[in-house]
């Protein structure tokens, strides 16, 4: 929005681009939030031998160190944190 970008924003965008551009992704829709925005989980299939198993993009971004876990009111992760 024209403000100062968060630390490592460029690196996170580069990781995201490398990870999903050219891949088919699916979105599991969960609900609408209080502002009418769609809350969902993005799933993708990675390259290599593990490409048969869909991965949760949000979880992978946290694992890679390019995202932080938001745990305040209204946070929903489609069961990804219930392990």
N, C-alpha and C positions, 0 to 999 in steps of 0.2 A: 504494500500500500504506500510505497514511497518512503517508508521509514528505514531505520538502520536494520539490516538483515541480522538474523540470529547467527551466533557463532557456528561455523561449519555448514552454513546453508548451501554454499556452492558445492561442497564435497558431497553433501547429502543428495542434492539434485543430480549430480554426476553418477552417484551410486544407483539411484532410482532409475535414471535413464538407461544405464548399462544393464540393469537387472530386468526391466520389463518392456523396453521398446522392442517392437517386433514380436512380442509374445501375446498369446491370447490370454486375457484375464477374465475372471468372472467376479461378480459382486453379489454377496449374500446380503440381502436387505434385511435390516432389523426393525427399524421404526423411523419416524420423523421426530426430530428434537423440538424444543419449545419454539424455535424460530422457523420451523417448517423445512429444515434441511434433512436430507436423507442420511441415516446412520447405517453403515454397512461394513462388511469385511471384504477386502480385495484378496482374491486367491489367484496364484499364478503357478505355473509349472517351471521349475528351474531347468537349466541345461544340464547335461551330463547324465550319469546313470540313475540319479534320483528324480529325474523329470517325470516319472510316472505318478509321483505323489504331489498333490497340490500343496503349496505353502501359503501361509498367511503373510501378506506383505508387511503389515504393521509389526508383527512379531519379528520378521527378518530384519526390518529397519532398526528395531531396538537392539537385536543381537549384534548387528554390524556397528552399533554405536552412533547411528545417525538420527535417532528419535528418542524421545523421553516418554515415559509412561505417565499419562494423565489419570489421576485417581480421584478427582473432585466429583462433585455431584453431577449426575447425568452420564458419567463415563460408562461406556458399554463396549465390550470386546467380543461379543458373540460366543462366550464360553472359553476363549483362548486362555484366560487366566485361571480357570477352574480345574487345574491339574493337580 
